Amino acid sequence: MSAPVLVLGGTGYVAGELLRLVAQHPELTLRGVISTSQVGEPLAAAFPHLAACYPDERFVSLEAAVERLGDAEHWVLLSAAPHGASAEVIARILDAADTAGVRITAVDTSADFRFADPEAYAKVYGHPHGAPARLPEFTCALPEHVKSIETPHAAHPGCFATSMLLGIVPLVAADLVEPEISVSAITGSTGAGRTPKDTTHHPMRHNNLFGYQALKHRHAPEVRALVEAATGRSIRLSFVPHSGPFARGIYATIFARLKAGARTSDALDALNAFYRDAPFVGVQAEPPRMKDIVATNFATLSLAADGDVIVVHSAIDNLIKGAAGGSIQWVNRLLGWPETSGLTAPAPGWL
Ligand SMILES: NC(=O)c1ccc[n+]([C@@H]2O[C@H](COP(=O)([O-])OP(=O)(O)OC[C@H]3O[C@@H](n4cnc5c(N)ncnc54)[C@H](OP(=O)(O)O)[C@@H]3O)[C@@H](O)[C@H]2O)c1
């Protein structure tokens, strides 16, 4: 079965990566990219590097995309819209699909479907959830951390969260570490999206490194909730994000303390066992290097220890494993295709 795809979030960085991955996917065919600002403009105006894949495609309005729904029985909807807008627009498209009697499989990369509880969302994001009635239809998790899901749609945990969850969940699930975990993580500038800001401007970012929102970042409560959902255990999480002098990638360093009686080898065994059959997650002896995974859906972990102190390094590409690739991994899973379909391109190495 092949499926037509609608992409939401038009000219954004994650949308661009979704388009690049859809072009390489054997089962997905692009049937519309919804923009709020560039309707009628060629995709190549926003994404010149994609001109060869989509020479004739133009951005469309939400209304025009909805009119196309009757053309197929089963659609894939990939949202890379901003949080706060995504849920409402997804709900409008799902409502239109219900009316037209067609099926949609949706995956959202925004934060809108990460909390199961709309009150928890409102507390962190400062506004009411955009589509609370649709929340029970979404499961937020990394595909590596659940065998299957009951809901028709999925939500991506996000980029920083992916880097943290990959290292934390196996150790907490195996009850090997104290429930007090600290993370220091560095992100590339694409993590902040396409709209220029002081902190993403080249003179500020180039050859620079700075922390921000230490212990106050909105992703910390999301990660706590997702660790609890994946393991049934709650943790205290101290998270310090940093802005790094590179465009893409996240490098997270996770600090934890082994529980009494637990050994370093138990922690390493837990990581290896958890990801033995995971095609995109590697556990290696040496700390990961960003250039080995950047621009791919692969993630690399390593573990170091000194007595009862353990450190897990975790490296991902924020735009792919942390957003667009992880979302297509969910589509593969939800539609019963091989999990790796369209996602196995290796890193350029010398990006
Ligand atoms: N960047 C990352 O590394 C990353 C990682 C994980 C998750 N995410 C999440 O993925 C989403 C996209 O991130 P991004 O970095 O691609 O952001 P971005 O570069 O700022 O792009 C977002 C795009 O959404 C569209 N948009 C703006 N307002 C909208 C609205 N009201 N309704 C629908 N679309 C609207 C805009 O495109 P048009 O003007 O064409 O409409 C905009 O370019 C965000 O929710 C973000 O939190 C990002």
The ligand as a Gaussian input file, in Angstrom:
#p B3LYP/6-31G(d) Opt

LIG

0 1
 N       13.583000      22.451000      14.978000
 C       13.702000      21.322000      15.660000
 O       14.813000      20.807000      15.846000
 C       12.486000      20.611000      16.208000
 C       12.660000      19.358000      16.784000
 C       11.531000      18.682000      17.302000
 C       10.282000      19.273000      17.227000
 N       10.162000      20.523000      16.674000
 C        8.815000      21.073000      16.593000
 O        8.406000      20.984000      15.228000
 C        7.605000      22.124000      14.884000
 C        8.275000      22.841000      13.712000
 O        9.560000      23.273000      14.118000
 P       10.488000      24.097000      13.134000
 O       11.814000      24.184000      13.775000
 O       10.342000      23.591000      11.768000
 O        9.788000      25.548000      13.225000
 P        9.847000      26.708000      12.159000
 O       11.073000      26.601000      11.330000
 O        9.598000      27.943000      12.935000
 O        8.600000      26.383000      11.204000
 C        7.278000      26.362000      11.630000
 C        6.419000      26.677000      10.406000
 O        5.056000      26.521000      10.777000
 C        4.261000      27.370000       9.950000
 N        3.273000      28.072000      10.770000
 C        3.419000      29.226000      11.469000
 N        2.277000      29.538000      12.100000
 C        1.396000      28.563000      11.789000
 C        0.032000      28.313000      12.131000
 N       -0.646000      29.168000      12.916000
 N       -0.578000      27.215000      11.638000
 C        0.082000      26.362000      10.845000
 N        1.383000      26.539000      10.482000
 C        2.016000      27.611000      10.953000
 C        5.223000      28.358000       9.276000
 O        5.275000      28.006000       7.909000
 P        4.313000      28.776000       6.890000
 O        4.641000      30.232000       7.046000
 O        4.721000      28.230000       5.564000
 O        2.911000      28.450000       7.308000
 C        6.571000      28.091000       9.923000
 O        7.637000      28.234000       9.013000
 C        7.503000      22.988000      16.142000
 O        6.319000      22.660000      16.815000
 C        8.719000      22.549000      16.952000
 O        8.546000      22.726000      18.327000
 C       11.228000      21.193000      16.157000

